[in-house]
Amino acid sequence: MTHSRKSNSTRREFLAAVSAGAVLGLAAPAIVTAKKTERQKTIVGQGEHQFEIHHDWAKLPEKYHWQTTHNVALDRDGFLYVMHEGRVQESDHPSIFVFDPNGDFVRAFGNQFQGGGHGIEVREEDGDQYLYVCGYQQVKSFSKMDLKGNVVWQRNAPMESELYAKGEDTKPEKIWGRDRFMPTNFAFLPDGDFFLADGYGSFHIHRYNKDGEWLSCFGGPGDGEGKFNTPHGIWVDARDADDPKLVVTDRAHHTVQILSLDGKHLQTLEGFGLPANIDTLGDLMLVPELIARVSILGPDNQVVAHLGDDGQRIRNDEGFKIRGDEKRWNAGKFVHPHDACFDPQGNIFVAEWVSSGRISKLSRLA
């Protein structure tokens, strides 16, 4: 694995899940089908939520190489932006790749995130589209960029929160801890404000205005409601337009917490295996889980389908042997889903936390 501190942290989470015998089934049936037809299609899912899965959907030119894939985001024209953790020793190699709706390579940029690339989202503002990108480890910052990679603004640790060690905003080092700033993902509000999850650092959720100015924070480390152990993914759930909520994947607790927009705990969903991020479409919520599956939840937050579940094999494999050995990856099965997003038609793109990178497209069946 490329970066030992990240590796050790995630390994601890994974082995804790194994030793605790984490129960990954929720109330809905956990049946996953993976079958080959005469046309050699691989189908995953169940009931109304079945998909044809296309592993290695995105095609990369020879001058670039896949690194550990982290997050994905779609723009309004169907172009997919893929964020890599990247390798700090390869400072000239881009960490963000862009692909067209056919999976063909378009452009690459973002070498400044090498070694710490993490969250990426596309946001439309007054008719223009922007990328919001964050990095952890030695990067320890987040940026607003245009779709070509030009930086609009860049922000470091919010020292006014009084959470961080001296110098964390000006001379950040590759040091982990609750007094360190290592942001992981964004969530956006209609008024232009946004939330930023410090998922590997202070375990707080920060709120910023549209200009990237810090406003407030809540959360922090702990085992109680509204406290977190790796608040890795974050999303504003507007499925109920009259009562939007903040959803946080509390990864090392294997739960998803639902909060009010001012940080008040409302509900905890259990039964996940290191949930990593969130997306919504219509009345559905998508939860990629590092322990080898992607779950779809319905409007009542009950599971309606599990996709590509290979959790038993991953848990029996000491967690990290398979991620570096493509020969052991099975068609229709995931290894470590780290992020996933819907497109407007209900298709799904999945980025996996594997050494050589993988982007799968799940085409929704009628």
TANOR-V81887 format. One record per pair of residues at least 12 apart in sequence whose C-alpha atoms are under 8 Angstrom apart, sorted by the first residue. I is the first residue (numbers start at 1). J is the second residue. D is the distance in Angstrom with one decimal. If there is no record, write none. Layout:
i,j,d
I,J,D
I,J,D
This chain:
i,j,d
1,355,7.0
2,87,7.0
3,115,7.8
5,176,7.5
11,319,7.4
11,320,7.8
13,252,5.6
13,274,7.7
14,274,7.6
14,291,7.9
14,319,6.4
15,318,7.3
15,319,7.0
17,252,8.0
17,273,7.3
17,274,7.9
18,315,5.9
22,271,7.5
22,272,8.0
22,273,7.0
23,271,5.6
23,272,7.4
23,273,7.8
24,271,4.7
24,272,5.1
24,273,5.9
25,271,5.8
25,272,7.4
26,270,7.5
26,271,5.6
26,272,7.9
26,302,7.4
26,303,6.4
27,302,6.5
27,303,6.7
28,302,6.5
28,303,5.2
28,304,6.0
28,305,7.6
29,303,7.8
29,304,7.6
29,305,7.6
30,305,6.9
30,306,6.1
31,45,7.8
31,46,7.1
31,305,7.6
31,306,7.0
32,44,6.3
32,45,5.3
32,46,6.3
32,305,7.5
32,306,6.0
32,307,6.2
32,308,6.8
32,309,6.7
33,45,5.7
33,46,6.6
34,308,7.6
34,332,5.8
41,53,7.8
42,54,7.9
42,331,7.1
42,332,6.0
43,332,6.9
44,307,5.6
44,308,6.1
44,332,6.4
45,305,5.8
45,306,6.0
45,307,5.0
45,308,7.4
46,305,5.9
46,306,7.7
47,305,7.8
49,304,7.7
49,305,6.4
49,364,7.4
49,365,7.7
50,364,6.2
50,365,5.8
51,347,7.8
51,362,5.4
51,363,5.1
51,364,4.5
51,365,5.3
52,362,5.5
52,363,5.1
52,364,6.6
52,365,6.9
53,332,6.4
53,360,6.8
53,361,5.9
53,362,4.4
53,363,6.3
54,360,5.5
54,361,5.1
54,362,6.2
54,363,7.8
55,331,7.6
55,358,7.3
55,359,6.5
55,360,4.3
55,361,6.5
56,358,5.7
56,359,5.3
56,360,5.5
56,361,8.0
57,103,5.9
57,359,6.0
57,360,5.4
57,361,6.0
58,99,6.8
58,102,8.0
58,103,4.4
58,104,6.3
58,105,7.3
58,359,6.3
58,360,7.7
59,99,7.9
59,103,5.9
59,104,5.5
59,105,6.1
60,104,7.4
60,105,5.8
61,105,7.1
64,93,7.5
66,356,5.5
66,357,5.3
66,358,7.9
67,84,6.1
67,85,7.0
67,86,5.7
67,87,7.5
67,355,6.3
67,356,5.3
67,357,5.3
68,84,5.6
68,85,5.6
68,86,6.5
68,352,7.8
68,353,5.8
68,354,5.5
68,355,4.9
68,356,5.8
68,357,4.7
69,82,7.2
69,83,6.2
69,84,4.4
69,85,6.3
69,351,5.9
69,352,5.8
69,353,5.5
69,354,6.7
69,355,7.8
69,356,7.8
69,357,4.7
69,358,6.5
69,359,7.7
70,82,7.5
70,83,5.6
70,84,5.2
70,85,6.2
70,117,7.6
70,118,5.8
70,119,7.3
70,338,5.9
70,339,6.6
70,351,6.0
70,352,6.4
70,353,5.8
71,83,5.1
71,84,7.1
71,118,6.4
71,119,5.8
71,120,6.1
71,338,6.7
71,339,5.1
71,340,7.3
71,351,5.8
72,120,6.5
72,121,7.4
72,339,6.5
72,340,6.6
72,341,6.9
72,349,7.4
72,350,7.3
72,351,6.4
73,120,6.4
73,121,5.3
73,122,6.1
73,341,6.7
74,121,7.8
74,122,6.6
74,341,7.8
74,343,7.1
75,122,6.0
75,123,8.0
75,129,7.5
78,100,6.8
78,101,5.4
78,343,7.5
79,98,6.7
79,99,5.6
79,100,4.6
79,101,5.6
80,98,5.6
80,99,5.2
80,100,6.5
80,101,7.3
81,96,6.7
81,97,5.9
81,98,4.7
81,99,6.7
81,120,7.8
82,96,5.5
82,97,5.2
82,98,6.3
82,120,7.9
82,351,7.9
83,95,6.0
83,96,4.8
83,97,6.9
83,117,6.4
83,118,6.4
83,119,7.1
83,120,6.5
84,96,6.3
84,114,7.8
84,117,5.6
84,118,6.7
85,113,7.5
85,114,6.4
85,115,5.5
85,116,5.1
85,117,4.1
85,118,5.8
86,113,7.2
86,114,4.4
86,115,4.6
86,116,6.5
86,117,6.3
87,114,5.3
87,115,4.4
87,116,7.9
88,114,5.0
88,115,4.0
88,116,7.7
89,115,7.7
90,114,7.1
91,111,6.1
91,112,7.3
91,114,6.1
92,111,5.9
93,111,5.6
93,114,7.5
94,108,5.9
94,109,4.8
94,110,5.1
94,111,4.1
94,112,7.9
94,114,7.2
95,108,7.4
95,109,6.4
95,110,5.2
95,111,5.4
95,112,7.9
95,113,6.3
95,114,5.9
95,117,6.8
96,108,5.6
96,109,5.4
96,110,5.5
96,111,7.7
97,109,6.8
109,148,7.5
109,149,6.0
110,149,6.5
112,139,7.9
113,135,6.1
113,139,6.3
115,137,7.4
115,138,7.4
115,139,7.5
116,135,4.9
116,136,4.8
116,137,5.4
116,138,6.6
116,139,5.6
116,140,7.8
117,133,7.9
117,134,6.5
117,135,4.5
117,136,6.6
117,139,7.7
118,133,7.4
118,134,5.8
118,135,5.1
118,136,6.8
118,184,5.8
118,185,7.4
119,132,7.8
119,133,5.5
119,134,5.2
119,135,6.9
119,183,8.0
119,184,5.3
119,185,4.6
119,186,7.1
120,132,5.6
120,133,4.5
120,134,6.7
120,185,7.0
120,186,7.6
121,133,6.7
121,186,7.1
129,146,6.8
129,147,6.9
130,144,6.7
130,145,5.6
130,146,4.7
130,147,5.8
131,143,8.0
131,144,5.7
131,145,5.0
131,146,5.8
131,147,6.1
131,149,8.0
132,144,4.7
132,145,6.4
132,186,7.6
133,145,7.7
134,183,6.2
134,184,6.3
134,185,6.9
135,182,6.8
135,183,6.2
135,184,6.7
136,181,7.3
136,182,4.1
136,183,5.6
136,184,6.8
136,200,7.5
137,173,7.4
137,174,5.0
137,175,7.0
137,176,7.4
137,182,6.1
138,172,6.2
138,173,5.2
138,174,4.5
138,175,7.7
139,172,7.5
140,156,6.5
140,157,7.1
140,172,6.7
140,181,5.8
140,182,5.2
140,183,6.8
141,154,7.1
141,155,5.6
141,156,4.5
141,157,6.6
141,181,7.9
141,182,7.5
141,183,7.2
142,154,5.8
142,155,5.4
142,156,6.7
142,183,7.5
143,155,6.2
153,212,8.0
155,212,7.2
156,168,8.0
156,169,5.1
156,170,7.6
157,169,4.7
157,181,5.7
158,214,6.6
160,214,7.9
161,216,7.2
161,217,7.4
163,179,5.9
163,180,8.0
163,202,7.1
164,178,7.9
164,179,4.4
164,180,5.5
164,181,6.9
164,202,7.8
165,179,5.5
165,180,6.5
168,180,6.7
168,181,7.0
176,200,7.6
176,201,6.6
177,200,7.9
177,201,5.8
177,202,7.0
178,201,5.1
178,202,4.1
178,203,7.0
178,221,7.9
179,201,6.7
179,202,5.7
180,201,4.9
180,202,6.1
181,198,6.4
181,200,7.6
181,201,4.9
181,202,6.4
182,198,5.5
182,199,6.6
182,200,5.2
182,201,4.7
182,202,7.7
183,196,6.8
183,197,5.7
183,198,4.0
183,199,5.7
183,200,6.6
183,201,7.0
184,196,7.5
184,197,5.8
184,198,5.9
184,199,5.4
184,200,7.1
184,232,6.0
184,233,7.0
185,197,5.5
185,198,7.7
185,199,7.7
185,232,6.9
185,233,5.7
185,234,6.2
186,233,7.8
186,234,6.2
186,235,7.1
187,234,5.8
187,235,4.6
187,236,5.7
188,235,7.4
188,236,6.4
189,236,7.0
191,210,8.0
192,209,6.4
192,210,4.7
193,207,7.1
193,208,5.6
193,209,4.2
193,210,4.9
194,207,5.8
194,208,5.4
194,209,6.3
194,210,7.0
195,207,4.5
195,208,6.3
195,234,7.9
196,208,7.7
196,234,7.8
197,231,6.5
197,232,6.7
197,233,7.0
197,234,6.6
198,231,7.1
198,232,7.6
199,230,5.0
199,231,4.6
199,232,4.5
199,233,7.5
200,230,5.9
200,231,7.6
200,232,7.2
202,220,6.3
202,221,7.2
203,219,6.8
203,220,4.7
203,221,5.5
203,228,6.2
203,229,6.8
203,230,6.0
203,231,6.0
204,217,6.5
204,218,5.7
204,219,4.8
204,220,4.5
204,221,7.5
204,228,8.0
204,231,7.7
205,217,5.4
205,218,5.5
205,219,6.0
205,220,7.7
206,218,6.8
218,263,6.2
219,263,7.2
225,265,6.0
225,268,7.8
226,257,7.4
226,259,7.5
226,263,7.1
226,264,6.7
226,265,5.1
228,250,5.7
228,253,7.6
229,250,6.0
229,251,6.7
229,252,5.4
229,253,6.2
230,250,5.7
230,251,5.4
230,252,5.8
230,253,8.0
231,248,6.2
231,249,5.6
231,250,4.5
231,251,6.1
232,248,7.3
232,249,5.8
232,250,6.5
232,251,6.1
232,276,5.8
232,277,6.8
233,248,5.7
233,249,5.0
233,250,7.7
233,275,8.0
233,276,5.5
233,277,4.0
233,278,6.4
234,246,7.2
234,247,5.6
234,248,4.5
234,249,6.4
234,277,6.3
234,278,6.4
235,247,5.2
235,248,6.7
235,277,7.9
235,278,5.9
235,279,6.7
237,280,6.9
239,280,7.6
239,281,7.9
239,282,6.6
239,283,5.8
239,299,7.8
244,260,7.7
244,261,7.5
245,258,6.7
245,259,5.9
245,260,5.1
245,261,5.8
246,258,5.8
246,259,5.0
246,260,5.9
246,261,5.6
246,263,7.8
247,259,6.3
247,278,7.5
248,277,7.7
248,278,7.9
249,275,5.7
249,276,6.0
249,277,6.0
249,278,7.4
250,274,7.9
250,275,7.1
251,273,7.9
251,274,4.6
251,275,5.1
251,276,6.1
252,274,5.9
253,274,7.4
254,270,6.7
254,271,6.7
254,272,5.0
254,273,5.3
254,274,4.9
254,275,6.1
255,268,6.6
255,269,5.6
255,270,4.7
255,271,6.7
255,272,5.9
255,274,7.7
255,275,6.9
256,268,5.8
256,269,5.0
256,270,6.7
256,272,7.9
256,275,7.3
257,269,6.3
269,301,8.0
272,289,7.0
273,289,5.6
273,290,6.5
273,291,5.2
274,289,5.4
274,290,5.3
274,291,6.2
275,287,6.5
275,288,6.0
275,289,4.2
275,290,6.2
276,288,5.8
276,289,5.5
276,290,6.5
276,337,7.7
276,338,5.6
276,339,6.4
277,289,7.8
277,338,7.1
277,339,5.7
277,340,7.3
278,339,7.7
278,340,7.4
278,341,7.8
279,340,7.1
279,341,5.7
279,342,7.0
280,341,7.9
280,342,7.2
281,342,6.7
281,344,7.5
281,346,7.3
283,298,6.1
283,299,5.0
284,296,6.6
284,297,5.6
284,298,4.9
284,299,6.0
285,297,5.0
285,298,6.5
285,299,7.8
285,301,7.6
286,340,7.3
286,341,7.3
286,342,8.0
287,340,7.4
288,337,5.4
288,338,6.1
288,339,5.7
288,340,6.0
288,350,7.9
289,336,7.0
289,337,5.6
289,338,6.6
290,335,7.5
290,336,4.3
290,337,5.0
290,338,5.8
290,353,7.7
291,310,7.7
291,311,5.4
291,314,6.8
291,315,7.5
291,335,7.1
291,336,5.8
291,337,7.5
292,308,7.2
292,309,5.6
292,310,5.2
292,311,4.9
292,314,6.8
292,333,7.4
292,334,4.9
292,335,4.6
292,336,4.9
292,337,6.2
293,306,6.7
293,307,5.7
293,308,5.3
293,309,4.4
293,310,6.5
293,311,6.9
293,333,7.6
293,334,5.7
293,335,7.5
293,336,7.4
293,337,6.5
294,306,5.9
294,307,5.1
294,308,6.7
294,309,7.3
294,337,6.9
295,307,6.1
307,333,7.9
308,332,5.4
308,333,4.2
308,334,5.3
309,333,5.9
309,334,6.4
310,333,5.7
310,334,6.2
310,335,7.0
314,335,7.1
322,335,7.3
323,335,6.5
323,336,7.4
323,353,7.6
323,354,4.8
323,355,6.1
324,354,6.4
324,355,5.3
324,356,7.0
334,352,7.9
335,352,7.0
335,353,7.9
335,354,7.5
336,352,5.1
336,353,5.3
336,354,6.7
337,350,6.5
337,351,5.9
337,352,4.2
337,353,6.2
338,350,7.6
338,351,5.8
338,352,5.1
338,353,5.6
339,351,5.3
339,352,6.9
345,364,7.8
346,363,7.9
346,364,6.2
347,361,7.3
347,362,5.6
347,363,4.9
347,364,5.0
348,361,5.8
348,362,4.9
348,363,6.7
348,364,7.7
349,361,4.6
349,362,6.3
350,362,8.0
